[in-house]
Amino acid sequence: MRARLRRSAALLTGVLIPASLLMGSPAAATSADGPVSGAFAKAAATYEVPRDLLVSLAYAETHLDGHDGEPSASGGYGVMHLVASRTLERAATLTDRPVAELKSDDAANITGGAAVLRAYADEAGLDAAARKDPAEWYVPIARYGGATSPDVARLYADTVYDLLAEGVRGTTAGGESVTVKPRPVEPDRGAYAKAKDLDGPGTLAASTDYPQATWVPANSANYAVSSRPSSDAIDRIVIHVTQGSYPGTISWFQNPAAKVSSHYVVRSSDGAVTQMVREKDRAFHAGDYNRRSVGIEHEGFVDDATWFTDAMYRSSAALTRDIADRYGIPKDRTHIVGHNQVPGTDHTDPGGHWNWTTFMQYVTGGGGTTNPHTPESVCGSGYKVIDSAALGSAGTVHLLYNAANGNNCVATIKKTSIGTASATSAYLEVQGKTRITDSGNFAYYAGPVRAAAAGECVKWGGKVGSSVYDSPFEHCG
């Protein structure tokens, strides 16, 4: 990253911002179709934050729902998820608006989020030219998420840039449509380029009890080391909703102040799974059921059905089925319960928008005939299938491409022996570079195998059992 002139964030309320911008430019006013769109346009112009990036961040955090001023599980408020004792108070200082207003008023909240982002940009050394380029905002975006580790900070920022690449079409609680046209951007990750890509190859670790999960350990203050099931029988699976975003929840469980955790967290967009507590240990998620249960958190908010996607249901059902089979837990609603069903709880999750019928059909009806995973869910947000090859009747190997970052991805999806570990592999070779392979005994798929391949030819393939496909070098450029 090239050197930039650093300015003090304190100048945000002084000469750094022209007075005309503080009142809102005519261009910002004419771009607004409604009050929330207008608030985004005005805040973006005032603080010189790219408008589409600002909307993408808000959508990643809250799906543009301020939840009537109620906090998230990690203490975040409003459309921009301003977090108490971190971004909320700083937004109040930068905008000279009361904390109460920032919590409950959408326009004020959006203004506060933009002000904090601009302060982070100044502290990162972004000058006027850099602020116009969305690619240069990666470090401020990563910092906004408040992650306690660089890996999770990268996951947070990558989520925002994936949304920017895919485009956003959100609907506010008031029924207003707010959109972002697809805009692939290759961000300058700065120091975060060295952080582990939690959506990348090599993150599925032996530390997980579920082979398809990424391992990101919770802080040791947020769970109790145990020796289940020898110490306590595991006979329940508890379904939760995070009341927050996927990376935000992972970050919160890594914060020792949280005093809460869950064994797994499932992402809304593609069903990606992160394990944070070993099943043998007691996560702090369900009060009296902590000793006897495994907890699964699902990204989203109980009062917003848009978070509960089919990819999430299918992925969570596959995880639930795997846990139930390993511990002999009956696959019924007596043993697979919502947090609201735990004796003595005051929680309401997963709430009325959670479709128990669909979820339980996937849990009980997928026993070996339907793979709950797709190549897109395996490779992650932003990847699209550009080629595929059948592996007889045993499965299909897929080649995908992400226009936002120039990466290819290969995933082999099984069609037979679903849920049973069997020999499966996927590989990707960029011409002139070492082949990357994911091979083993897998229940549902092999991969994801990712590599930067913009402008390069690739060879790709995989196998299930004895069925093999190997491509020539192709898809050049």
N, C-alpha and C positions, 0 to 999 in steps of 0.2 A: 504494500500500500504506500503510495507516495506521501511525502511529508506535507502537512497542511498547517496553516496558521491556526493556533488555538485561541479561542475567545472564551471569556468567562461566561458561564450560564447566567450569572447575575445580570448580564446586559440584556437578557430577554425582555425585561420590562422597561428597558431604557432605549438608548439610541440605536440598538441593533435592529429593531423593528420599526420601519417607518410608520408615522402616525396614520397615514392613509390606509395602510394594511390593517391596523388595529381596528379600524371602522369597517373593514370589509371592502374589497375591490368590486367594481361593477362586473368584472368578468366572473368573480366567484358567485355573485348574486344571480347572474343569468344562467349559470350552470345548474342551479338547484331546481329540482322538481318537487320537493317537499321539505318539511322542516328538518328532517334528519339529513337528507342529501345536502340541504343548504348549510347545515352545521358542519358537515365534513368539508364542503367546499370552502367555507369561510375560515375554518381552523387551519386547513391546509395552506391557504393563501397567507394567513396571518403569521404562521410560524415556519413557512417555507418547507413544509413536509409534503412529499408527493401524495396527492389525494388518494390515488388507487392503492398505495401501500398502506395508508392510514385506514382505509376501509377494510383491506385484507386482514390487517392486524385485529381490528375490532371483530370481524367475522370469525376469525380463528378463536378469539377469546369467548365470545358470547352469542354468535349468530345475530348480532345487532339487537339483542334484547337486554334492556337495563334491569329487568326483573323487579320493577317498582321500588328500586332503591334497596332491595334486600341483598345481603352479602353472599358471595360464593363461599365454598367450604374453606378457602384459603384467605378469606377476608377482603375479596375484591368487589368493587362496586361499579355499576353502570355499564354502558355499552363498551367502554374502553377498559373495563376491569382495573380501575384504580385501586391499588391495594393499600389498606391501612398500615401505617408505620413505614411506608415505603414511597410509592408513587402518589398516593392520595394527598398527603400533607405537602409534598413537593409541588403538586399541581395547584394546590390552594395558594402557596407562596408565589408561584410564577404568574398566576392569573389574577391574584387578589380577589378570589371568590371564596365564599364560606365553604367549609367541608360539607355541610349539610346539602348545599346546592349542588356540589360536584357529585354527591351520592345519588341524587334523585332526579336531576334535570339532565336530559339527554344532551342538549346543546352544550351546557356547561361541562359535562363530563367529557364530551368529544374535544372541546377546547383544552381541557386539562390534560388529556392524553397527548394531544399534539404538542403542547407546551413542554411536557416532560421529554418527549422524543427529541424536540429541538434542543433542549438542554443537553441531552446525551450526545446529540450530534456535535454540538459545540465542544463538548469535553473530549470527543473523539477527533476533533480537529477538522471537521468538514467545513470547507469554505463555501462561498455563494455558488460557485460553479458545481462543486460536488453535491450540494444539496438538491440540485435539479435532477440528478441521476439516481434513480431508485437502487441501482446496483451498489451505491456507496453507503446505503443506510443499514447494511447488515449488522454491523457492530452495535449501533444504537437499538435496533430491533431486538437483538439477542439480549442486550442488557435490560430492556423493558420487561422481559419475561421474569426477571428476578431469580433465575435458576441458581442453585448453589454449586453446580458443577458445569464445566465447559461443555461436556457432552450433551447435557440436557438443554443448555443455552443454545447449542447448535440445532438440536431437535426443534426447539421453539421457533427459531428464526427460519429454519428450512420449511416449517409448516406454513409460515406467512408467505414466503416466496413461492411455495407450491400453489397456494391459493391465488396469488397474483398471476402465475402462469396459466392456471386453469380458468380464471375469471370467477367472479362472484355474482350471484343473483340472490340477494337476501330480502326478506320481508320483515319489517319492524313490527313491534307489538301493536302499533297503530295501523298496520296494513299498508304502509308505504314501501314501495320497491326501491332498493338501492343496489346498483349494479357496478361491476368492474369488468371491462372487456378483457379477454385473455391477453396477457402480456408477458411472454417468457423473458426472464432476466437472468443473466449469469452474475450472481452477487459476488462482491469482494468480501470474502469471509474474514480477512485479516488473520488475527491470531487463532480464530475459531477454525481455520482450515486444518489445524493440527489436532483438533478435538475429534473424538471417535464419532463416526456417523452411525447413530443408533438405528437408522433405517438401512444401513449398508451391509455388505457381506461380512461374515465373520463375527457378527454380534450375537448369533444364536450360540449360547455357551452351555457347557456341561453343568453350570450352576443351576440351570433351570430344571424343574420337574416336568415341564411340558416342552417337548422338542421344538415347537413352533414359536416359542416365546423368546424375546430379547431379555437379557438379564441386566437390570439396573437396581442395585440393592438399596433398600430403604435405610434410613439412619437407624442405628442400633437402639436409640432411645424410643423408637416408635413401634417396637415389637418385643416379644419375649422369646428368648432361645428356649427350645423345648426338644422333646424327642418323640413327637407323635408319629405314628399312632400307638406306639408301645406305651407311652405315658397317658394319652387320652385318645379314645377312639374318635375317628373322623366320620361323622354320619350326616353332615349337613353341608350344603353349598348355599351361600348367601349372595343374592344379587343386589348390587348397589348402583346408584348413579352418582357421579363424582361431584355434581354441582360446581363444575369448572371444566377447563380444557384438559386434554390428554397430557401435553407437556407440563402444564401448570400443576396437575395432580402428581405427576412423577416428581416434580421439583418439591412440592409440598411434603410428600412422604420422605424426601431426603432432608427435610428441615427438622432439626431436633426439637424445635418449638411446637411441632404439629401434635405430637403424642398420639397420632393415629396412623394407620397404614392399612393396606389390603394386600393379599397375595398377588393379585393380578389387576392390571388396568387394560381395558380394551378401547381402541380408537374408533371413533364414529365413521370416518370416511371410508376406511378400507378394512376394518376389523383387525388391525395390527395388535399384537398382544405383548405387553411387557410384564415380566414377573419381578416383584420387588421384595417378597418375603418367601423363604422356602416353606413348603407345605408342612414340614416337620415342626416349624416354629409357629407361635401364636401371634398372628397379626392383630392389631387393636382396631377392630372394625365392627364388632357386633355384640358388645357387652357380654352377657351371660353365655353367648354362643361362641365366644372366641376360642375356647378350648376344643370344641367339637366340630368346628366348621372351617371351610376354605372360603375366602371372600373374593369376589370378582367385582371390580369397579368398572363402570361404563361411562365413557366421556359424555358429558351433556348436563342438562338441567331438567328436573322432573316436570316443569310446566311447559316444556318446549319439545314437541314431538319430532321436530326436524332433525334432532340428533340421533334418533333411533333408526338407523339404516338397516337394510337387509344384510349388507356385508357385516355389520356389527352383530346382528342376531345369529347369523350363520357361524361366524367365527367364535362367538361366545358359547354357542351351543356345542360346537366341536370340543372346545376346552372343557365345558361342563360334563359332556359325555365321557371324555378321557378321565377326568377326576373321578367321576362316579364309577367307572369301570375298575379303576385301580384300587378303590377303597370299598367296593361292593355296596355303594350307596344306591338305593332304589331311585329310578328316574321318574319321580312323581313330585307333586306339589307339596307333599308333606316333608320331603327331604331336600327339595330345591325351592328355597323360599326367598321372598323379598326382605329387605332390611326392616320394612314396616311390620313384618310378621314375627320378628324376634321378641320374645317376652320381655316386657319392661322398657322397650325402646320408645323414644318420642320421634323417631325418624319416619318420613313418609315415602322414601324412595323404595322401589323405582318409580312409583307414582302411577297415575291413571293412564298416561300415554304409553307406558311399557306394554307391549303386546304379548301377554303370557301365552296365548293360544299359539301364535306363530313360533315363539321361542321354544315352547315345549314340543311342538311338532318337529322342529329341527333337532331337538335333543333326543327324542325317542324314535323319530322316523328316518334318521340319516344313517342307520346302522349298517354301513357298508355299501350303499348304493349311490349316494349322492355326495360328491365332494363339496364341502362348504366353502372352499377357497377358490379364488380365481387368479389368473396371472397378474391382474391389476392389483388385487389385494396383497399378493405376495411381494410384488416389486415395490409397491407403494404409490403414494399420490404423485400424479404427473406423468406416470408411465402409460403408454398406449401400445397395444399389440401391433406389430408391423409384419410379422411372419409367424408361422407355426407349422409343426409337422407331427403327424400321428405316429404314435408308438404302438402299432397294431391296435388292439382293443384295450391295451393296458393303461394308456394315458396319452398325453399330448405335451410336447415341449414347445414353448413359446419364446419368441424374441420380441422384446419391447424396447421403446425408445422414449426418452424424456427430453422434449425440445427445450425445456428451461435450462438444463445443465449439460446437455450433450452426452448423456450417459445411456448406454444400452443395458439391458437386464435380461437374463434368461431364467425361466422358471419351468419346471416339469411338474405337471398336475396329473395325479393318478386318477384312473377311472375304475380300477378294480382293486380289491383288497383294501377298500377305504377304511381307515381307522386301524389297520393292522400294519405294523412296521415291516417293510420289505425293501429290497435293494432298489434304490432310485437315485438318479444323479442328474445334474445340469452343469453345463460348462459354457464359458465364453472366452474367446481368444481374440484380442485385438492384434492385427497383423504387426509383426515385429516385436511383440511383447509376450510375456509369459502367460500361459493359459491359467484361468481361474476355474476351479471345479468345486462343486458341493456334492459330495457323494456319501451315502450311508444307508441305513435302514430307516426309512421314513414312513409315517402313517398316511400322509396326505400329499406332500409335494417335496421336491428338492429345489433349492435356491432360497432367496434370490441371489444370483450372481451378477454383480454390476461392475462396469468399467467405463471410463471416459473414452468415447470412440468417435467424437465429432470429426468428420473429414477422413475417417479411417475405415478400412475394410475389416469385417469381423467374420470369424468362424464360430459356430455355435451348435449345440446339440445336447443330447441327454439320453437317458434310458430308464425303463422300468422293467425289472426282471431281465429277460433276454431280448427285449425289443429295444433297438438302438437307432438313433438318427444322428448323422454327422453332416453338417453343411460344408460346402466349399467356402472360401473367402468371398464374401458378398456384402451387399448393402453398404457399398463404399460411399463415403461422403454424406 
